[in-house]
Amino acid sequence: MKILVLHGINLNMFGKRDPKQYGTATLAQINSSVIALGEELGAEVEAFQTNHEGEMVERIHKAHIEGIDAIIINAGAWTHYSYGIRDALAILSAPIIEVHMSNIHAREQFRHLSVLAEIAKGQIAGFGVDSYLLGLRAAVSAVHAAKA
């Protein structure tokens, strides 16, 4: 089982950016935790981060060609307005799990909207690093359910 974790714009700044909202874990620490849990769950996890929207779209297209089993995505600010990323994700037949470190629904009004939500299997928000770990568990479960 292959699962791709996509980190969007500014998420390379985890650990440095607004620790009240995002905690102190770095992106490298988050990726290590998700990869380790993936091994426990029998999933090969690859993580990818970019601050360039076109690069994110290209990686999603590549995921389609590779036959990735599930996607976990924290698109950062792109969550709220990137129809390009949404349309790229919509090409996939694999389950998409949307995750956020902070609770986007308890923050500024503009963060309440996710243009990805309609195509995601589900959304997990507000649990810090655990949002990614819960997202991985949800992705593995969704893949098993699809194959049953």
DSSP file (Angstrom, degrees, kcal/mol; ACC not computed):
  #  RESIDUE AA STRUCTURE BP1 BP2  ACC     N-H-->O    O-->H-N    N-H-->O    O-->H-N    TCO  KAPPA ALPHA  PHI   PSI    X-CA   Y-CA   Z-CA
    1    1 A M              0   0    0      0, 0.0    43,-3.3     0, 0.0     2,-0.5   0.000 360.0 360.0 360.0 127.4    0.0    0.0    0.0
    2    2 A K  E     -a   44   0A   0     65,-0.2    67,-2.0    41,-0.2    68,-1.1  -0.941 360.0-176.0-114.9 125.4    1.5    3.4   -1.1
    3    3 A I  E     -ab  45  70A   0     41,-2.9    43,-2.3    -2,-0.5     2,-0.5  -0.972  11.6-152.1-123.4 132.8    0.3    6.6    0.6
    4    4 A L  E     -ab  46  71A   0     66,-2.3    68,-2.8    -2,-0.4     2,-0.6  -0.901   3.2-157.5-107.1 127.9    1.4   10.0   -0.4
    5    5 A V  E     -ab  47  72A   0     41,-3.2    43,-2.5    -2,-0.5     2,-0.5  -0.925  11.5-162.1-105.1 119.7    1.4   12.9    2.1
    6    6 A L  E     -ab  48  73A   0     66,-3.3    68,-2.7    -2,-0.6     2,-0.5  -0.895   5.9-168.5-108.1 126.5    1.3   16.3    0.5
    7    7 A H  E     -ab  49  74A   0     41,-3.0    43,-1.5    -2,-0.5    68,-0.2  -0.961  15.4-156.4-114.2 126.6    2.3   19.4    2.4
    8    8 A G    >   -     0   0    0     66,-3.0     3,-1.7    -2,-0.5     4,-0.3   0.120  39.5 -22.3 -90.4-157.3    1.4   22.7    0.8
    9    9 A I  T 3  S-     0   0    0     66,-0.7    68,-0.5     1,-0.3    -1,-0.2  -0.157 122.9  -0.3 -58.1 134.2    2.6   26.3    0.9
   10   10 A N  T >  S+     0   0    0     66,-0.1     3,-1.7    -3,-0.1    -1,-0.3   0.340  93.6 114.4  71.5  -2.2    4.5   27.6    4.0
   11   11 A L  G X   +     0   0    0     -3,-1.7     3,-1.5     1,-0.3    -2,-0.1   0.668  60.5  73.8 -76.7 -12.8    4.3   24.2    5.7
   12   12 A N  G 3  S+     0   0    0     -4,-0.3    -1,-0.3     1,-0.2    15,-0.3   0.619  88.8  66.0 -65.7 -11.1    8.1   23.8    5.5
   13   13 A M  G X>  +     0   0    0     -3,-1.7     3,-2.4    13,-0.1     4,-2.1   0.325  68.3 132.7 -95.2   6.4    8.0   26.5    8.2
   14   14 A F  T <4 S+     0   0    0     -3,-1.5    13,-0.6     1,-0.3    14,-0.2  -0.319  70.6  32.9 -53.9 141.3    6.4   24.2   10.8
   15   15 A G  T 34 S+     0   0    0      8,-0.5    -1,-0.3     2,-0.4    11,-0.2   0.080 124.8  47.5  94.4 -22.6    8.4   24.5   14.0
   16   16 A K  T <4 S+     0   0    0     -3,-2.4     2,-0.5     9,-0.1    -2,-0.2   0.632  94.7  80.6-115.5 -28.1    9.1   28.1   13.3
   17   17 A R  S  < S-     0   0    0     -4,-2.1    -2,-0.4     1,-0.2     5,-0.3  -0.749 111.2 -37.6 -95.3 121.4    5.7   29.5   12.3
   18   18 A D    >>  -     0   0    0     -2,-0.5     4,-2.5     1,-0.1     3,-1.2   0.823  58.1-165.3  36.4  71.4    3.1   30.5   14.9
   19   19 A P  H 3> S+     0   0    0      0, 0.0     4,-2.1     0, 0.0    -1,-0.1   0.751  83.1  66.8 -58.5 -23.6    3.7   27.8   17.5
   20   20 A K  H 34 S+     0   0    0      1,-0.2    -2,-0.1     2,-0.2     4,-0.1   0.901 114.9  28.2 -62.3 -39.4    0.4   28.6   19.2
   21   21 A Q  H <4 S+     0   0    0     -3,-1.2   107,-0.2     2,-0.1    -1,-0.2   0.850 137.7  24.4 -86.5 -38.1   -1.5   27.4   16.1
   22   22 A Y  H  < S-     0   0    0     -4,-2.5     3,-0.3    -5,-0.3    -2,-0.2   0.454  95.4-132.9-115.5  -2.7    0.9   24.8   14.8
   23   23 A G     <  -     0   0    0     -4,-2.1    -8,-0.5    -5,-0.4    -1,-0.3  -0.291  35.7 -75.3  78.0-168.5    3.0   23.6   17.7
   24   24 A T  S    S+     0   0    0    -10,-0.1    -1,-0.2    -4,-0.1     2,-0.1   0.416  85.7 118.7-112.8  -1.3    6.8   23.2   17.6
   25   25 A A        -     0   0    0     -3,-0.3    -9,-0.1    -6,-0.1     2,-0.1  -0.447  58.6-133.2 -68.5 138.1    7.2   20.1   15.6
   26   26 A T     >  -     0   0    0    -11,-0.2     4,-2.4    -2,-0.1   -11,-0.2  -0.419  22.7-108.5 -84.0 165.7    9.2   20.6   12.4
   27   27 A L  H  > S+     0   0    0    -13,-0.6     4,-2.9   -15,-0.3     5,-0.2   0.893 121.6  54.9 -60.8 -39.3    8.1   19.2    9.0
   28   28 A A  H  > S+     0   0    0      1,-0.2     4,-2.3     2,-0.2    -1,-0.2   0.902 108.8  47.7 -61.2 -40.7   10.9   16.7    9.2
   29   29 A Q  H  > S+     0   0    0      2,-0.2     4,-2.2     1,-0.2    -2,-0.2   0.906 111.7  50.0 -66.7 -41.6    9.6   15.5   12.6
   30   30 A I  H  X S+     0   0    0     -4,-2.4     4,-2.4     2,-0.2     5,-0.2   0.948 111.8  48.1 -60.9 -48.4    6.1   15.2   11.3
   31   31 A N  H  X S+     0   0    0     -4,-2.9     4,-2.8     1,-0.2     5,-0.2   0.907 110.1  52.1 -60.2 -42.7    7.2   13.2    8.3
   32   32 A S  H  X S+     0   0    0     -4,-2.3     4,-2.4     1,-0.2    -1,-0.2   0.911 110.7  48.1 -60.2 -42.8    9.3   10.9   10.5
   33   33 A S  H  X S+     0   0    0     -4,-2.2     4,-2.3     2,-0.2    -2,-0.2   0.910 113.9  46.2 -64.6 -42.9    6.3   10.2   12.7
   34   34 A V  H  X S+     0   0    0     -4,-2.4     4,-2.4     2,-0.2    -2,-0.2   0.910 113.2  48.7 -68.5 -41.8    4.0    9.6    9.7
   35   35 A I  H  X S+     0   0    0     -4,-2.8     4,-2.1    -5,-0.2    -2,-0.2   0.914 111.7  50.1 -63.7 -42.6    6.5    7.3    8.0
   36   36 A A  H  X S+     0   0    0     -4,-2.4     4,-1.8    -5,-0.2    -2,-0.2   0.921 112.1  46.7 -62.6 -44.7    7.1    5.3   11.2
   37   37 A L  H  X S+     0   0    0     -4,-2.3     4,-2.1     1,-0.2    -1,-0.2   0.898 108.5  57.1 -64.5 -38.7    3.3    4.8   11.7
   38   38 A G  H  X>S+     0   0    0     -4,-2.4     5,-3.5     1,-0.2     4,-0.6   0.915 104.5  51.4 -56.4 -44.2    3.0    3.8    8.1
   39   39 A E  H ><5S+     0   0    0     -4,-2.1     3,-1.0     1,-0.2    -1,-0.2   0.916 109.4  50.4 -59.6 -43.5    5.5    1.1    8.6
   40   40 A E  H 3<5S+     0   0    0     -4,-1.8    -1,-0.2     1,-0.2    -2,-0.2   0.859 113.8  45.5 -61.2 -35.6    3.5   -0.2   11.6
   41   41 A L  H 3<5S-     0   0    0     -4,-2.1    -1,-0.2     2,-0.2    -2,-0.2   0.415 119.0-108.2 -91.2   1.4    0.3   -0.2    9.5
   42   42 A G  T <<5S+     0   0    0     -3,-1.0     2,-0.4    -4,-0.6    -3,-0.2   0.788  76.9 127.8  79.3  27.6    1.9   -1.8    6.5
   43   43 A A      < -     0   0    0     -5,-3.5     2,-0.6    -6,-0.2    -1,-0.3  -0.945  57.1-136.2-120.8 138.4    1.9    1.2    4.3
   44   44 A E  E     -a    2   0A   0    -43,-3.3   -41,-2.9    -2,-0.4     2,-0.5  -0.835  29.7-160.4 -88.2 121.2    4.8    2.8    2.4
   45   45 A V  E     -a    3   0A   0     -2,-0.6     2,-0.4   -43,-0.2   -41,-0.2  -0.898  13.0-173.5-112.1 130.2    4.6    6.5    3.0
   46   46 A E  E     -a    4   0A   0    -43,-2.3   -41,-3.2    -2,-0.5     2,-0.4  -0.972  10.8-154.6-117.3 136.7    6.1    9.2    0.8
   47   47 A A  E     -a    5   0A   0     -2,-0.4     2,-0.4   -43,-0.2   -41,-0.2  -0.891  11.9-178.8-113.0 143.7    6.0   12.9    1.9
   48   48 A F  E     -a    6   0A   0    -43,-2.5   -41,-3.0    -2,-0.4     2,-0.4  -0.997   1.9-177.6-142.0 133.5    6.3   15.8   -0.5
   49   49 A Q  E     +a    7   0A   0     -2,-0.4     2,-0.3   -43,-0.2   -41,-0.2  -0.993   8.5 162.6-132.3 140.9    6.2   19.6    0.2
   50   50 A T        -     0   0    0    -43,-1.5   -39,-0.2    -2,-0.4    -2,-0.0  -0.991  35.5-153.2-151.1 153.5    6.3   22.6   -2.1
   51   51 A N  S    S+     0   0    0     -2,-0.3     2,-0.6   -42,-0.2   -42,-0.1   0.220  79.7  88.0-102.8  10.1    5.6   26.3   -2.0
   52   52 A H     >  -     0   0    0      1,-0.1     4,-1.9   -44,-0.0     3,-0.4  -0.943  65.7-153.9-117.8 116.5    4.9   26.2   -5.7
   53   53 A E  H  > S+     0   0    0     -2,-0.6     4,-2.3     1,-0.3     5,-0.2   0.877  95.4  52.8 -57.8 -43.4    1.3   25.5   -6.8
   54   54 A G  H  > S+     0   0    0      1,-0.2     4,-2.5     2,-0.2    -1,-0.3   0.876 107.3  52.7 -61.6 -37.6    2.3   24.1  -10.2
   55   55 A E  H  > S+     0   0    0     -3,-0.4     4,-2.3     2,-0.2    -1,-0.2   0.890 108.2  51.3 -63.3 -39.4    4.7   21.7   -8.6
   56   56 A M  H  X S+     0   0    0     -4,-1.9     4,-2.1     2,-0.2    -2,-0.2   0.929 110.2  48.6 -63.7 -44.6    2.0   20.4   -6.3
   57   57 A V  H  X S+     0   0    0     -4,-2.3     4,-2.4     1,-0.2    -2,-0.2   0.919 110.6  51.3 -61.2 -43.7   -0.3   19.8   -9.3
   58   58 A E  H  X S+     0   0    0     -4,-2.5     4,-2.3     1,-0.2    -1,-0.2   0.892 109.2  50.4 -61.7 -39.5    2.5   18.0  -11.1
   59   59 A R  H  X S+     0   0    0     -4,-2.3     4,-2.0     2,-0.2    -1,-0.2   0.877 109.9  50.5 -67.8 -35.8    3.1   15.7   -8.1
   60   60 A I  H  X S+     0   0    0     -4,-2.1     4,-1.7     2,-0.2    -2,-0.2   0.914 109.7  50.3 -66.4 -42.2   -0.6   15.0   -7.9
   61   61 A H  H  X S+     0   0    0     -4,-2.4     4,-1.9     1,-0.2    -2,-0.2   0.918 109.8  50.9 -59.6 -43.3   -0.6   14.1  -11.6
   62   62 A K  H  X S+     0   0    0     -4,-2.3     4,-2.6     1,-0.2    -1,-0.2   0.882 105.1  56.7 -61.9 -38.3    2.4   11.8  -11.0
   63   63 A A  H  X>S+     0   0    0     -4,-2.0     5,-2.1     1,-0.2     4,-1.0   0.882 105.2  52.3 -60.3 -38.3    0.5   10.1   -8.1
   64   64 A H  H ><5S+     0   0    0     -4,-1.7     3,-0.6     1,-0.2    -1,-0.2   0.937 111.3  45.6 -62.3 -46.9   -2.3    9.3  -10.6
   65   65 A I  H 3<5S+     0   0    0     -4,-1.9    -2,-0.2     1,-0.2    -1,-0.2   0.878 112.9  51.0 -64.2 -38.8    0.2    7.7  -13.0
   66   66 A E  H 3<5S-     0   0    0     -4,-2.6    -1,-0.2    -5,-0.2    -2,-0.2   0.639 108.3-124.3 -74.8 -15.5    1.9    5.8  -10.1
   67   67 A G  T <<5 -     0   0    0     -4,-1.0   -65,-0.2    -3,-0.6    -3,-0.2   0.879  33.4-165.2  71.8  37.7   -1.4    4.4   -8.9
   68   68 A I      < -     0   0    0     -5,-2.1   -65,-0.2     1,-0.1    -1,-0.1  -0.292  15.6-140.7 -55.4 139.2   -1.0    5.8   -5.3
   69   69 A D  S    S-     0   0    0    -67,-2.0     2,-0.3     1,-0.2   -66,-0.2   0.796  73.9  -3.2 -78.0 -29.6   -3.5    4.1   -3.0
   70   70 A A  E     -b    3   0A   0    -68,-1.1   -66,-2.3    24,-0.2     2,-0.4  -0.987  59.3-141.4-160.5 155.4   -4.4    7.2   -0.9
   71   71 A I  E     -bc   4  96A   0     24,-2.6    26,-3.0    -2,-0.3     2,-0.5  -0.976   5.3-166.6-122.5 134.2   -3.5   10.8   -0.5
   72   72 A I  E     -bc   5  97A   0    -68,-2.8   -66,-3.3    -2,-0.4     2,-0.4  -0.992  21.9-173.7-113.0 126.4   -3.2   12.8    2.7
   73   73 A I  E     +bc   6  98A   0     24,-2.7    26,-2.6    -2,-0.5     2,-0.5  -0.978  31.0 176.7-132.4 129.9   -3.1   16.5    2.0
   74   74 A N  E     -b    7   0A   0    -68,-2.7   -66,-3.0    -2,-0.4   -63,-0.1  -0.922  15.1-179.6-116.1  98.7   -2.5   19.6    4.1
   75   75 A A    >   -     0   0    0     -2,-0.5     3,-1.5     1,-0.3   -66,-0.7   0.450  21.1-152.2 -82.0   0.4   -2.6   22.2    1.4
   76   76 A G  G >  S-     0   0    0      1,-0.3     3,-1.9   -68,-0.2     4,-0.3  -0.365  72.3  -9.2  61.1-141.9   -2.0   25.1    3.7
   77   77 A A  G >  S+     0   0    0    -68,-0.5     3,-1.6     1,-0.3     4,-0.3   0.760 128.2  72.9 -61.2 -25.3   -3.5   28.3    2.4
   78   78 A W  G X> S+     0   0    0     -3,-1.5     4,-2.8     1,-0.3     3,-1.3   0.774  80.1  76.9 -59.9 -24.1   -4.2   26.6   -0.9
   79   79 A T  G <4 S+     0   0    0     -3,-1.9    36,-2.8     1,-0.3    37,-0.6   0.846  95.3  47.6 -49.6 -36.8   -7.0   24.8    0.9
   80   80 A H  G <4 S+     0   0    0     -3,-1.6    -1,-0.3    -4,-0.3    -2,-0.2   0.542 131.8   4.4 -91.2  -9.0   -9.1   27.9    0.8
   81   81 A Y  T <4 S+     0   0    0     -3,-1.3     2,-1.4    -4,-0.3    -2,-0.2   0.506  84.6 114.0-153.7  -5.1   -8.8   28.9   -2.9
   82   82 A S     X  +     0   0    0     -4,-2.8     4,-1.9     1,-0.2     5,-0.1  -0.611  21.7 166.0 -89.2  95.5   -6.8   26.6   -5.2
   83   83 A Y  H  > S+     0   0    0     -2,-1.4     4,-2.8     2,-0.2    -1,-0.2   0.752  77.4  63.7 -72.1 -24.0   -9.2   25.2   -7.7
   84   84 A G  H  > S+     0   0    0      2,-0.2     4,-1.9     1,-0.2    -1,-0.2   0.932 106.8  41.0 -63.8 -46.1   -6.1   24.0   -9.6
   85   85 A I  H  > S+     0   0    0      2,-0.2     4,-2.6     1,-0.2    -2,-0.2   0.900 114.9  53.0 -68.4 -40.3   -5.1   21.7   -6.8
   86   86 A R  H  X S+     0   0    0     -4,-1.9     4,-2.1     1,-0.2    -2,-0.2   0.936 110.1  47.2 -58.4 -47.4   -8.7   20.7   -6.3
   87   87 A D  H  X S+     0   0    0     -4,-2.8     4,-0.6     1,-0.2    -1,-0.2   0.870 111.3  51.1 -65.4 -36.7   -9.1   19.8  -10.0
   88   88 A A  H >< S+     0   0    0     -4,-1.9     3,-1.0     1,-0.2     4,-0.5   0.932 111.1  47.9 -64.3 -45.1   -5.9   17.8  -10.0
   89   89 A L  H >< S+     0   0    0     -4,-2.6     3,-1.4     1,-0.2    -2,-0.2   0.857 102.6  63.7 -62.6 -35.2   -7.0   15.8   -6.9
   90   90 A A  H 3< S+     0   0    0     -4,-2.1    -1,-0.2     1,-0.3    -2,-0.2   0.706  91.5  65.9 -65.0 -19.3  -10.4   15.2   -8.5
   91   91 A I  T << S+     0   0    0     -3,-1.0    -1,-0.3    -4,-0.6    -2,-0.2   0.801  87.0  90.3 -68.3 -29.1   -8.6   13.2  -11.2
   92   92 A L    <   -     0   0    0     -3,-1.4     4,-0.1    -4,-0.5   -28,-0.1  -0.340  58.7-162.4 -72.9 146.6   -7.6   10.6   -8.6
   93   93 A S        +     0   0    0      2,-0.1    -1,-0.1   -29,-0.1     3,-0.1   0.522  66.4  99.2 -97.8 -10.4   -9.7    7.5   -7.8
   94   94 A A  S    S-     0   0    0    -26,-0.1   -24,-0.2     1,-0.1   -25,-0.1  -0.408  88.3 -93.6 -73.3 150.1   -7.7    7.1   -4.6
   95   95 A P        -     0   0    0      0, 0.0   -24,-2.6     0, 0.0     2,-0.5  -0.385  37.0-148.8 -64.1 143.2   -9.2    8.3   -1.3
   96   96 A I  E     -c   71   0A   0     23,-0.3    25,-3.1   -26,-0.2    26,-1.0  -0.968   8.4-165.3-117.0 125.9   -8.1   11.8   -0.3
   97   97 A I  E     -cd  72 122A   0    -26,-3.0   -24,-2.7    -2,-0.5     2,-0.5  -0.959  10.1-150.8-113.1 119.9   -7.9   12.7    3.4
   98   98 A E  E     -cd  73 123A   0     24,-2.6    26,-2.7    -2,-0.6     2,-0.3  -0.770  19.5-176.9 -91.0 129.9   -7.6   16.4    4.2
   99   99 A V  E     - d   0 124A   0    -26,-2.6     2,-0.3    -2,-0.5    26,-0.2  -0.937  13.2-176.9-129.0 152.1   -5.7   17.3    7.3
  100  100 A H  E     - d   0 125A   0     24,-2.1    26,-1.2    -2,-0.3    27,-0.7  -0.989  24.7-144.5-144.6 137.6   -4.9   20.5    9.2
  101  101 A M  S    S+     0   0    0     -2,-0.3    27,-2.5    24,-0.2     2,-0.2   0.909  90.7  45.1 -66.0 -42.8   -2.7   21.0   12.3
  102  102 A S  S    S-     0   0    0     25,-0.2     2,-1.2    24,-0.2    24,-0.7  -0.557 100.5 -98.8 -98.1 165.5   -5.0   23.8   13.6
  103  103 A N    >   -     0   0    0     23,-0.3     3,-1.9    22,-0.3     4,-0.1  -0.727  34.5-167.8 -84.1  99.6   -8.8   23.8   13.7
  104  104 A I  G >  S+     0   0    0     -2,-1.2     3,-0.8     1,-0.3    -1,-0.2   0.729  83.9  60.2 -62.9 -21.2   -9.5   25.8   10.5
  105  105 A H  G 3  S+     0   0    0      1,-0.2    -1,-0.3    -3,-0.1     7,-0.1   0.575 103.1  50.7 -83.9  -9.5  -13.2   26.2   11.6
  106  106 A A  G <  S+     0   0    0     -3,-1.9    -1,-0.2     5,-0.1    -2,-0.2   0.174 105.3  69.2-109.7  14.8  -12.2   28.0   14.8
  107  107 A R  S <  S-     0   0    0     -3,-0.8     5,-0.1     1,-0.3    -3,-0.1  -0.237  99.9 -26.7-114.0-157.6   -9.9   30.5   13.1
  108  108 A E    >   -     0   0    0      1,-0.1     3,-1.6    -2,-0.1     4,-0.4  -0.176  64.7-112.2 -57.1 149.3  -10.4   33.5   10.8
  109  109 A Q  G >  S+     0   0    0      1,-0.3     3,-1.8     2,-0.2     4,-0.5   0.854 114.2  60.3 -53.5 -41.9  -13.5   33.4    8.6
  110  110 A F  G >  S+     0   0    0      1,-0.3     3,-0.5     2,-0.2    -1,-0.3   0.763  99.8  58.0 -62.9 -22.5  -11.6   32.9    5.3
  111  111 A R  G <  S+     0   0    0     -3,-1.6    -1,-0.3     1,-0.2    -2,-0.2   0.603  87.1  77.5 -81.3 -10.7  -10.1   29.7    6.7
  112  112 A H  G <  S+     0   0    0     -3,-1.8     2,-0.4    -4,-0.4    -1,-0.2   0.789  81.4  77.8 -70.4 -26.9  -13.5   28.1    7.2
  113  113 A L    <   -     0   0    0     -3,-0.5     2,-0.5    -4,-0.5     3,-0.0  -0.706  58.2-173.8 -87.6 130.9  -13.9   27.3    3.5
  114  114 A S        -     0   0    0     -2,-0.4     3,-0.5     1,-0.1     4,-0.4  -0.983  13.8-166.4-120.7 118.3  -12.1   24.4    2.0
  115  115 A V  S    S+     0   0    0    -36,-2.8   -35,-0.1    -2,-0.5     4,-0.1   0.597  92.6  56.2 -75.6  -8.9  -12.4   24.0   -1.7
  116  116 A L  S >> S+     0   0    0    -37,-0.6     3,-1.5     1,-0.1     4,-0.9   0.674  82.6  85.6 -90.2 -20.7  -11.0   20.5   -1.3
  117  117 A A  G >4 S+     0   0    0     -3,-0.5     3,-0.7     1,-0.3    -2,-0.1   0.827  81.7  58.8 -56.1 -39.0  -13.6   19.2    1.2
  118  118 A E  G 34 S+     0   0    0     -4,-0.4    -1,-0.3     1,-0.2    -2,-0.1   0.760 113.3  38.1 -65.5 -24.2  -16.1   18.1   -1.4
  119  119 A I  G <4 S+     0   0    0     -3,-1.5   -23,-0.3    -4,-0.1    -1,-0.2   0.483  98.4  96.9-104.8  -3.5  -13.7   15.7   -3.0
  120  120 A A  S << S-     0   0    0     -4,-0.9   -23,-0.2    -3,-0.7     3,-0.1  -0.591  71.5-137.8 -85.3 146.7  -12.1   14.5    0.2
  121  121 A K  S    S-     0   0    0    -25,-3.1     2,-0.3     1,-0.3   -24,-0.2   0.862  84.2 -28.7 -64.6 -36.1  -13.2   11.3    2.0
  122  122 A G  E     -d   97   0A   0    -26,-1.0   -24,-2.6     2,-0.0     2,-0.4  -0.981  57.7-121.2-170.5 172.7  -12.9   13.3    5.2
  123  123 A Q  E     -d   98   0A   0     -2,-0.3     2,-0.5   -26,-0.2   -24,-0.2  -0.991  14.5-169.8-131.7 134.3  -11.2   16.1    7.0
  124  124 A I  E     +d   99   0A   0    -26,-2.7   -24,-2.1    -2,-0.4     2,-0.3  -0.991  21.2 162.9-124.9 123.1   -9.2   16.0   10.3
  125  125 A A  E     +d  100   0A   0     -2,-0.5   -22,-0.3   -26,-0.2   -24,-0.2  -0.995  43.3  31.6-144.2 144.8   -8.3   19.3   11.9
  126  126 A G  S    S+     0   0    0    -26,-1.2   -23,-0.3   -24,-0.7   -25,-0.2   0.497  80.4 100.1  98.3   5.6   -7.2   20.8   15.1
  127  127 A F  S >  S-     0   0    0    -27,-0.7     3,-1.4     1,-0.4   -25,-0.2   0.152  72.1-139.5-111.9  19.3   -5.1   17.9   16.6
  128  128 A G  T >> S-     0   0    0    -27,-2.5     3,-1.8     1,-0.3     4,-0.6  -0.310  78.4  -8.1  60.6-140.0   -1.6   19.2   15.7
  129  129 A V  H >> S+     0   0    0      1,-0.3     4,-1.5     2,-0.2     3,-1.1   0.834 131.1  68.7 -58.5 -32.9    0.7   16.4   14.6
  130  130 A D  H <> S+     0   0    0     -3,-1.4     4,-3.3     1,-0.3     5,-0.3   0.764  85.4  69.4 -60.6 -23.7   -1.9   13.9   15.5
  131  131 A S  H <> S+     0   0    0     -3,-1.8     4,-2.1     1,-0.2    -1,-0.3   0.919 102.3  44.9 -58.7 -41.4   -4.0   15.2   12.6
  132  132 A Y  H <X S+     0   0    0     -3,-1.1     4,-2.3    -4,-0.6    -2,-0.2   0.910 114.3  47.9 -67.0 -42.2   -1.5   13.7   10.3
  133  133 A L  H  X S+     0   0    0     -4,-1.5     4,-2.1     2,-0.2    -2,-0.2   0.906 113.8  46.4 -68.4 -41.0   -1.4   10.4   12.2
  134  134 A L  H  X S+     0   0    0     -4,-3.3     4,-2.4     2,-0.2    -1,-0.2   0.886 111.3  54.1 -65.0 -38.0   -5.2   10.2   12.4
  135  135 A G  H  X S+     0   0    0     -4,-2.1     4,-2.4    -5,-0.3    -2,-0.2   0.890 107.3  50.1 -61.9 -40.1   -5.2   11.0    8.7
  136  136 A L  H  X S+     0   0    0     -4,-2.3     4,-2.7     2,-0.2     5,-0.2   0.921 110.2  49.5 -65.4 -43.4   -2.9    8.1    8.0
  137  137 A R  H  X S+     0   0    0     -4,-2.1     4,-2.3     1,-0.2    -2,-0.2   0.910 112.4  48.7 -60.6 -41.3   -5.1    5.7    9.9
  138  138 A A  H  X S+     0   0    0     -4,-2.4     4,-2.5     2,-0.2    -2,-0.2   0.900 111.0  50.5 -65.0 -40.6   -8.1    7.0    8.0
  139  139 A A  H  X S+     0   0    0     -4,-2.4     4,-2.2     2,-0.2    -2,-0.2   0.927 111.0  47.7 -64.4 -45.9   -6.3    6.6    4.7
  140  140 A V  H  X S+     0   0    0     -4,-2.7     4,-2.5     1,-0.2    -2,-0.2   0.927 113.0  49.1 -60.9 -44.8   -5.2    3.0    5.5
  141  141 A S  H  X S+     0   0    0     -4,-2.3     4,-2.5    -5,-0.2    -1,-0.2   0.907 110.4  50.6 -60.9 -42.6   -8.8    2.1    6.6
  142  142 A A  H  X S+     0   0    0     -4,-2.5     4,-2.0     2,-0.2    -1,-0.2   0.876 110.1  49.7 -65.2 -37.6  -10.2    3.6    3.4
  143  143 A V  H  X S+     0   0    0     -4,-2.2     4,-1.6     2,-0.2    -2,-0.2   0.934 111.7  48.2 -67.0 -45.6   -7.8    1.6    1.2
  144  144 A H  H  X S+     0   0    0     -4,-2.5     4,-0.9     1,-0.2    -2,-0.2   0.912 111.9  50.0 -60.4 -42.2   -8.7   -1.6    3.0
  145  145 A A  H  < S+     0   0    0     -4,-2.5     3,-0.5     1,-0.2    -1,-0.2   0.885 109.2  51.7 -63.6 -39.0  -12.4   -0.8    2.7
  146  146 A A  H  < S+     0   0    0     -4,-2.0    -1,-0.2     1,-0.2    -2,-0.2   0.811 112.2  46.2 -68.1 -29.7  -12.1   -0.1   -1.0
  147  147 A K  H  <        0   0    0     -4,-1.6    -1,-0.2     1,-0.2    -2,-0.2   0.575 360.0 360.0 -89.2 -10.3  -10.3   -3.5   -1.6
  148  148 A A     <        0   0    0     -4,-0.9    -1,-0.2    -3,-0.5    -2,-0.1   0.485 360.0 360.0 -77.5 360.0  -12.8   -5.5    0.5
